[in-house]
């Protein structure tokens, strides 16, 4: 059965490749935005609209949702809301987004990644409905879904309906990995009690948060999700035929979301380079003290499914270990459907510690980074258990035991098979 699934997936990719660029031909998935357009914007006609979006909010011709709504007769685009990186993508990771006027439309832009991360009543003063259209990457620590939840909370508190224009989960809708966020570890990188890889589209996640009472004080908003057509849970982004727009500066390619969960957690320590600041963001694990051949040999000897490790040597242009010659491995995914994505960084730390036991990357980092590592993991238990002996087997239960119950709960909100 698995062989048939792989063959059908390969055939689909071949057909898409033969049919030309996904921007114009070969697209088999229609996004929520395109569904909205097909309905002639019926649910927005006659309304003043607020829009939460960024450069990923585009149709198949790469036209921005901002520009589409601004130029639609009968729809009044009254306000824009900027998440991390901003509406037009002009801000770097972690940089405060400023409130301003959009230069293309003259519409006010309210920052949701600055002094406030939750819309205020004043921001909602001139709108009748708020629309969310952002491409997520399927990992909990990516802040756009935190913004989604806080927008839903504010909308509920101010009696403003919410419309989510759905888009694919680039990791598909089957994979779920990691511990569900524990009480005391809720933060903007783990805003809700969901696994690290959550397996939901943004529309399904919105329904889940609303239905399970996960917004502040269990409040619920008036929510409508405009579904996609043509998407199924076993689809990776490359199979959709949709154009990929970088969702942030270090997620530039359609396969970048596959690597983000593979090293993003260890990257929070700032003790090894994960390729951020070089040409392969999230695909690398390297440091000055690592012997690349030894680490590659050790990792490949584990025979982890769906992945091969190649020795690499490079100098990061910026960020962690900038300008220093580092040595390590590049992650090559041979079958993403079976690769243990989010555990790869723990296997890398396991082998690095086995080979260089005097190099404890948790002790080498600034102590403040440990708290961020824990927040991204959703608990400190993972770090505490792992660092006892640096063995993945010690955290396997912590990383997997929450998934069956979460999958059962989340499946009530699935919009796609």
SVG drawing of the C-alpha trace seen along z (x, -y; Angstrom):
<svg xmlns="http://www.w3.org/2000/svg" viewBox="-24 -57 61 59">
<polyline fill="none" stroke="black" stroke-width="0.4" points="0.0,0.0 2.8,-2.4 4.5,-1.6 1.3,-2.5 1.0,-5.8 4.6,-6.7 4.1,-5.8 0.9,-7.9 2.7,-10.8 5.6,-10.5 3.2,-10.3 1.4,-13.4 4.7,-15.4 5.7,-14.2 2.4,-15.4 2.8,-18.8 6.3,-19.1 5.3,-18.3 2.4,-20.7 4.6,-23.7 5.0,-26.3 2.3,-26.0 1.7,-29.7 -0.4,-29.3 -0.7,-25.6 -0.9,-22.4 -2.5,-23.8 -4.7,-21.2 -5.5,-23.1 -7.6,-26.2 -7.0,-28.3 -9.7,-29.9 -8.8,-33.2 -9.6,-31.7 -12.9,-30.3 -13.8,-33.7 -13.1,-35.2 -15.3,-32.5 -18.1,-33.5 -17.8,-37.1 -16.8,-38.0 -20.3,-37.4 -19.6,-37.3 -17.7,-40.6 -19.9,-42.7 -21.2,-45.8 -18.8,-45.5 -15.8,-47.3 -13.0,-44.8 -9.9,-44.4 -7.2,-42.1 -4.5,-40.2 -2.0,-39.1 1.6,-39.1 3.3,-38.4 2.0,-34.8 -1.5,-36.0 -1.7,-35.7 -3.8,-34.1 -2.4,-31.8 -1.2,-34.8 0.7,-36.1 -1.7,-39.0 -1.8,-40.2 -4.9,-39.7 -4.4,-43.3 -4.7,-44.6 -7.5,-42.2 -9.7,-43.3 -8.8,-47.0 -9.9,-46.8 -13.1,-44.8 -16.3,-46.8 -18.6,-46.6 -15.8,-45.7 -14.2,-48.4 -10.8,-47.5 -10.5,-49.7 -7.5,-48.4 -4.5,-46.0 -2.9,-44.1 0.8,-43.2 2.1,-40.0 5.8,-39.2 7.7,-40.4 4.9,-42.8 2.1,-43.0 4.6,-43.5 7.4,-41.4 9.8,-44.3 10.8,-43.3 13.3,-40.7 12.7,-37.9 12.0,-39.3 12.1,-42.9 9.2,-45.1 6.6,-45.8 5.6,-49.4 2.1,-50.8 2.0,-53.0 0.1,-53.5 0.4,-51.0 2.3,-52.8 0.4,-51.1 -3.1,-51.7 -2.9,-54.4 -4.8,-52.1 -3.8,-52.1 -1.5,-49.2 -1.8,-48.1 1.1,-46.2 0.5,-42.9 4.2,-42.4 5.2,-45.5 3.8,-47.2 0.7,-45.0 0.2,-41.5 -3.5,-41.5 -5.8,-44.0 -7.2,-46.7 -10.8,-47.9 -9.6,-51.1 -8.1,-49.0 -11.5,-47.4 -13.4,-50.8 -13.8,-51.1 -14.3,-47.4 -17.3,-45.1 -15.4,-41.8 -11.8,-40.7 -10.2,-38.4 -7.1,-36.2 -5.1,-35.1 -1.5,-33.8 0.3,-30.7 1.4,-28.7 4.2,-26.2 2.8,-23.6 5.0,-24.1 3.7,-25.5 6.6,-27.9 6.0,-29.8 4.2,-33.0 1.5,-33.5 -0.8,-31.0 -0.3,-32.7 -1.4,-35.9 -4.4,-34.1 -5.6,-33.0 -5.1,-36.5 -7.0,-38.1 -9.9,-35.6 -9.9,-36.5 -10.0,-40.2 -12.7,-39.8 -14.9,-37.8 -14.5,-40.4 -15.5,-43.1 -18.3,-41.2 -16.4,-41.2 -16.9,-38.2 -13.7,-36.4 -13.2,-34.9 -10.2,-32.6 -9.2,-31.9 -7.7,-28.5 -4.3,-27.4 -2.4,-24.1 -0.4,-22.8 3.0,-22.3 3.7,-19.3 0.4,-17.6 -2.4,-16.8 -1.2,-13.5 2.1,-14.2 1.8,-15.2 4.9,-15.3 5.9,-16.7 4.6,-17.3 1.4,-19.4 2.3,-22.7 2.1,-22.4 0.7,-24.9 3.3,-27.5 4.9,-27.3 2.4,-29.2 4.2,-31.9 4.0,-33.6 6.0,-30.6 3.7,-28.1 0.5,-30.0 -1.8,-27.0 -2.0,-23.4 -1.1,-21.7 1.9,-19.6 5.0,-21.1 3.9,-19.7 0.1,-20.1 -1.1,-18.6 -3.9,-21.2 -4.5,-23.8 -5.0,-27.3 -8.7,-27.0 -8.9,-23.7 -6.7,-25.2 -9.1,-28.2 -12.1,-25.8 -10.1,-23.8 -9.2,-26.8 -12.7,-28.1 -14.5,-24.7 -12.2,-23.6 -12.5,-26.8 -8.7,-27.6 -9.2,-31.3 -8.9,-33.5 -11.5,-32.6 -13.0,-30.1 -14.5,-32.9 -15.7,-32.0 -15.7,-34.1 -18.2,-34.2 -16.0,-32.2 -16.3,-31.2 -13.6,-29.3 -13.5,-29.5 -12.3,-26.0 -9.8,-25.0 -10.7,-22.6 -8.5,-19.8 -6.4,-19.5 -6.1,-16.2 -4.3,-15.3 -1.5,-13.3 -0.4,-16.3 2.9,-18.1 3.2,-21.6 5.0,-20.6 2.0,-18.5 -0.5,-21.3 0.7,-23.1 0.5,-26.4 3.3,-29.0 5.5,-29.2 6.0,-32.7 8.7,-32.9 6.7,-33.0 9.7,-34.7 13.2,-35.4 14.6,-32.0 11.7,-30.0 12.4,-30.8 11.5,-27.5 8.6,-25.2 10.6,-22.5 11.8,-24.9 8.9,-24.0 10.2,-20.4 13.5,-21.5 12.2,-24.2 11.1,-21.6 14.3,-19.5 16.6,-22.1 14.5,-25.1 14.4,-24.0 18.2,-23.5 18.7,-26.7 17.2,-28.6 20.4,-27.9 22.6,-29.9 25.5,-27.4 25.5,-25.7 24.8,-27.0 21.6,-25.6 22.1,-27.3 20.3,-30.5 22.8,-33.1 24.0,-30.9 22.4,-29.6 20.7,-26.6 18.5,-27.7 17.4,-25.0 19.2,-22.3 22.5,-22.3 24.0,-21.5 27.6,-22.7 30.1,-24.3 33.9,-25.0 34.6,-22.0 32.7,-19.4 34.4,-16.9 32.1,-16.8 33.0,-13.3 32.7,-11.8 29.3,-13.4 28.0,-12.3 29.2,-8.8 27.6,-8.6 24.3,-10.0 24.1,-7.7 25.0,-4.7 21.7,-5.3 19.9,-4.4 17.1,-6.9 14.3,-6.4 14.0,-8.9 17.2,-10.9 20.9,-11.0 23.6,-13.3 26.4,-14.8 29.6,-16.4 29.8,-20.2 32.2,-23.1 31.2,-26.7 31.3,-30.2 27.9,-31.8 27.5,-35.2 25.6,-36.4 23.8,-35.2 25.2,-32.4 29.0,-31.9 29.1,-34.6 32.4,-34.6 33.8,-31.5 34.6,-28.3 32.2,-25.6 31.9,-21.9 29.0,-19.6 26.3,-18.0 23.6,-18.9 20.2,-17.1 19.1,-15.5 15.5,-14.2 15.0,-11.1 11.5,-10.4 9.8,-13.1 6.8,-10.9 8.8,-8.7 11.6,-10.9 11.3,-11.8 11.5,-15.5 11.3,-17.2 13.5,-14.5 16.4,-14.9 17.9,-17.7 17.8,-15.6 19.6,-12.7 22.2,-15.3 22.7,-16.5 22.9,-12.8 25.7,-12.0 27.5,-15.2 27.6,-14.6 28.7,-11.0 31.6,-12.1 32.5,-15.2 31.3,-14.7 33.1,-17.8 31.0,-20.0 27.6,-20.3 25.7,-22.8 23.2,-23.5 26.1,-24.6 27.8,-26.6 24.8,-28.8 23.6,-32.0 21.4,-30.8 18.5,-32.9 18.4,-30.7 17.4,-27.7 14.1,-29.3 13.4,-29.9 14.3,-26.3 11.8,-25.2 9.1,-27.6 9.5,-26.2 9.4,-22.7 6.3,-23.6 7.8,-22.2 11.1,-22.0 10.7,-18.3 12.2,-17.5 15.4,-19.4 15.7,-18.0 15.2,-14.4 17.3,-14.7 20.3,-16.2 20.5,-13.4 22.3,-11.2 21.8,-12.8 19.7,-9.9 16.7,-10.3 15.2,-7.2 14.8,-9.1 12.4,-11.6 10.6,-9.4 7.6,-9.1 7.4,-12.8 7.6,-13.5 5.0,-11.0 2.6,-10.1 0.3,-13.2 -0.3,-12.5 -3.1,-9.9 -5.4,-11.9 -4.6,-15.1 -5.3,-13.5 -8.7,-12.2 -9.7,-15.6 -8.4,-17.5 -10.1,-15.1 -13.5,-16.6 -12.4,-19.7 -10.9,-18.2 -12.2,-19.9 -10.4,-17.5 -9.9,-13.8"/>
</svg>
